[in-house]
Amino acid sequence: MIHRTLIVWLIVMSAFAQCAARAAVLIDRPHAVPVQVPFEAPPKPKPVPDTAVPPSTRSLDAEELRRAEALLPLLEGKQELWAMGEFVHLGAPAIPVLVKALTMPSPRTRYNAIETLLMIKEASVVPALIESAKAPTEIPRVREHALRVAVRLDPTLVSPAIEVLAKDPNPTLRKAGAFEARYVRQKAMVPVLIELVQDDERFVAISAIQSLWLLTRHESEMHDWDTSTKQDRLEWAQEWITWWKANHETFQLPDQRRPKKPL
């Protein structure tokens, strides 16, 4: 019994000694003291020289014209990005060739041609884009993209296309017209948007009312458009119809708001 008690006592004393040793180590270890590290703002980047090859501005010669024509089939396939880049490098003089792609059989080719015209940034192509946006035989994706690019290049010319899309049977195209109308600062867009507020599809009506607010800044009654029914929208549209009848002759579009400068 004494032997067993001695063993227990030795175990306890050994554990106590280990704890004491660990405590001594912690006491002797230096404490971490938080300090404020001086902060230096990173240096401002130095101007980088523009190494991009500028687009050509001279007319295409016979060889360059043949080359541009040969690029048209490549607007679809593994080399489509390269072909688009080549057209961008050729610049505005290649636009008559590129416009031909808007009537080629492949929708992918037509879509990429529109995207390339956007990169060239030449407003003279807007009439051709408007025709693509209005074409009832064109697929919706290409029509929508043609409208979007036309608005980015020259919004003053696209109101006829928006009026056509606003009456299209496809609700996706009606929504595209309702959305892009906010960038067309013309009074003719207001009655078109008021008509779309009464649309059967709620997402079309919501795009239309948002464009109306942005275009006119008219403080209309607040309604829950997100959960509205067709009957709700018909009733709420009467508020806009009444306002427009009373103000359409004297109404002027407000000045376009500019984004705030960052602090």
C-alpha positions in Angstrom: 0.0 0.0 0.0 2.8 2.4 0.8 4.6 1.4 -2.4 1.5 2.3 -4.5 1.0 5.6 -2.7 4.6 6.5 -3.4 4.2 5.8 -7.1 1.1 8.0 -7.2 2.9 10.8 -5.4 5.9 10.6 -7.8 3.5 10.8 -10.8 1.8 13.9 -9.4 5.1 15.6 -8.6 6.4 14.9 -12.1 3.3 16.4 -13.7 3.6 19.4 -11.3 7.3 19.9 -12.3 6.4 19.8 -16.0 3.8 22.5 -15.6 6.1 24.6 -13.6 8.8 24.3 -16.3 6.3 25.3 -19.1 5.2 28.3 -17.0 8.8 29.4 -16.6 9.3 29.2 -20.3 6.2 31.3 -21.0 7.3 33.9 -18.4 10.8 34.2 -19.9 9.4 34.4 -23.5 9.2 38.0 -24.7 5.6 39.3 -25.2 4.5 40.5 -28.6 3.8 44.2 -28.6 1.6 45.7 -31.3 3.1 48.6 -33.1 2.0 50.9 -35.9 3.9 50.0 -39.1 4.5 53.1 -41.2 2.4 53.0 -44.4 3.8 54.3 -47.7 1.4 54.6 -50.6 2.6 52.6 -53.7 4.2 54.8 -56.3 2.0 56.0 -59.1 2.3 54.1 -62.3 4.4 55.7 -64.9 2.9 56.4 -68.3 3.2 53.3 -70.5 3.9 54.0 -74.2 1.1 53.0 -76.6 2.5 50.1 -78.5 -0.8 49.2 -80.3 -0.9 49.3 -84.0 -3.3 52.1 -85.0 -6.1 51.2 -87.5 -5.5 52.1 -91.1 -7.2 55.2 -92.4 -6.3 55.0 -96.1 -8.5 53.3 -98.7 -7.9 49.6 -99.3 -6.0 48.7 -102.4 -7.0 45.8 -104.6 -4.9 43.3 -102.7 -6.2 44.5 -99.3 -9.7 44.4 -100.6 -9.3 40.7 -101.6 -7.8 40.0 -98.2 -10.8 41.6 -96.5 -13.2 39.6 -98.6 -11.3 36.4 -97.7 -11.7 37.2 -94.0 -15.5 37.1 -94.1 -15.9 33.2 -93.9 -13.4 33.2 -91.0 -15.8 35.2 -88.8 -17.1 31.9 -87.7 -14.9 29.1 -86.4 -11.6 28.7 -84.6 -10.0 31.7 -86.3 -13.0 34.1 -85.7 -11.2 36.2 -83.1 -8.1 36.6 -85.3 -10.4 37.6 -88.3 -12.2 40.1 -86.1 -8.8 41.6 -85.1 -7.7 41.8 -88.7 -10.9 43.8 -89.6 -10.3 46.1 -86.7 -6.7 46.7 -87.9 -8.0 47.4 -91.4 -10.3 50.0 -89.8 -13.1 52.0 -91.3 -12.1 51.4 -94.9 -13.0 47.8 -94.5 -16.5 48.5 -93.3 -18.2 48.1 -96.7 -16.8 44.6 -96.8 -17.7 43.8 -93.2 -21.3 45.0 -93.7 -21.7 42.2 -96.2 -21.4 39.8 -93.3 -24.7 41.1 -91.9 -26.5 39.2 -94.7 -24.4 36.0 -94.7 -26.2 32.7 -93.9 -24.5 32.0 -90.5 -26.0 33.7 -87.5 -22.6 33.4 -85.8 -20.9 35.3 -88.6 -23.6 38.0 -88.5 -23.2 38.3 -84.7 -19.4 38.6 -84.9 -19.6 41.1 -87.7 -21.8 43.3 -85.4 -19.3 42.9 -82.6 -16.5 43.9 -84.9 -18.3 47.0 -86.1 -18.6 48.0 -82.4 -14.9 47.7 -82.0 -14.2 49.8 -85.1 -16.5 52.5 -83.6 -17.7 54.0 -86.9 -21.1 55.6 -86.7 -21.7 55.4 -90.4 -22.7 51.7 -90.0 -25.7 52.5 -87.8 -28.3 52.4 -90.7 -27.1 48.9 -91.6 -27.4 47.8 -88.0 -30.9 49.3 -87.8 -32.0 47.2 -90.7 -30.7 44.1 -89.0 -32.5 45.0 -85.8 -35.8 45.6 -87.7 -35.5 42.5 -89.9 -38.3 40.1 -88.9 -36.5 37.1 -90.4 -33.4 37.7 -88.3 -32.9 35.7 -85.1 -33.7 37.6 -81.9 -30.1 37.3 -80.5 -28.7 39.1 -83.6 -31.5 41.7 -83.7 -31.0 42.5 -80.0 -27.2 42.8 -80.5 -27.6 45.0 -83.6 -29.9 47.4 -81.7 -27.5 47.5 -78.7 -24.5 48.3 -80.9 -26.4 50.9 -82.9 -27.4 52.7 -79.7 -23.7 52.7 -78.6 -22.5 54.2 -81.9 -25.3 56.8 -82.5 -28.4 56.7 -80.4 -30.0 59.6 -82.3 -30.8 57.3 -85.3 -32.3 54.3 -83.6 -35.8 55.4 -82.6 -37.3 53.7 -85.7 -35.7 50.3 -84.7 -37.0 50.7 -81.1 -40.5 51.4 -82.3 -40.4 48.2 -84.4 -39.0 46.0 -81.6 -41.6 47.5 -79.1 -44.3 45.8 -81.2 -42.5 42.5 -81.9 -44.3 39.3 -80.8 -41.1 38.2 -79.0 -41.1 39.6 -75.5 -37.3 39.4 -75.3 -37.1 41.9 -78.2 -39.7 44.1 -76.6 -37.6 44.2 -73.5 -34.5 45.0 -75.5 -36.4 48.0 -77.0 -37.7 49.1 -73.6 -34.2 48.9 -72.1 -32.2 50.6 -74.9 -34.8 53.5 -75.1 -33.4 55.0 -71.9 -30.3 56.0 -73.9 -32.2 57.6 -76.7 -32.8 61.1 -75.6 -35.8 61.9 -77.8 -39.4 62.7 -76.8 -40.6 60.1 -79.3 -39.5 57.4 -76.9 -41.9 58.5 -74.1 -45.2 57.2 -75.7 -43.4 54.1 -76.9 -42.4 53.3 -73.3 -45.8 54.2 -71.9 -47.3 51.6 -74.3 -44.8 49.0 -73.1 -45.7 49.7 -69.4 -49.0 47.9 -70.2 -47.2 44.9 -71.7 -48.4 41.3 -71.0 -45.0 40.3 -69.7 -44.0 41.9 -66.4 -40.3 42.0 -67.1 -41.0 44.0 -70.2 -43.1 46.5 -68.3 -40.5 46.8 -65.5 -37.8 47.7 -68.1 -40.2 50.2 -69.6 -41.0 52.0 -66.4 -37.4 52.1 -65.4 -36.5 53.7 -68.7 -39.3 56.2 -68.3 -38.0 57.3 -64.9 -34.5 57.7 -66.2 -35.6 59.5 -69.4 -38.2 61.9 -68.0 -37.4 62.0 -64.2 -41.2 62.4 -63.8 -42.1 61.6 -60.1 -44.9 59.2 -60.6 -46.8 57.3 -58.0 -44.9 54.5 -56.5 -46.3 51.0 -57.2 -45.1 47.4 -56.6 -44.2 46.7 -60.2 -42.3 43.5 -59.3 -45.4 41.7 -58.2 -47.9 43.5 -60.5 -50.5 41.9 -62.6 -51.5 42.9 -66.1 -54.6 44.7 -64.7 -52.4 46.6 -62.2 -50.1 47.8 -65.0 -53.1 48.9 -67.1 -54.3 51.0 -64.3 -50.9 52.5 -63.4 -50.2 53.2 -67.1 -53.2 55.6 -67.1 -51.3 57.9 -64.7 -48.5 58.2 -67.3 -51.0 58.6 -70.2 -52.8 61.4 -68.3 -49.5 63.1 -67.5 -48.3 62.8 -71.1 -51.5 64.2 -72.6 -51.2 67.2 -70.3 -47.5 67.8 -70.9 -46.3 66.4 -74.2 -46.4 69.8 -76.0 -44.2 71.6 -73.4 -42.2 68.8 -72.0 -38.4 68.9 -72.5 -36.1 66.1 -71.6 -34.0 67.0 -68.5 -30.3 67.4 -68.8 -28.4 64.1 -68.7 -27.0 63.3 -65.4 -23.2 62.9 -65.3 -21.6 60.3 -63.0 -20.2 61.7 -59.8 -16.4 62.1 -59.6 -14.8 59.7 -57.1 -13.6 61.3 -53.9 
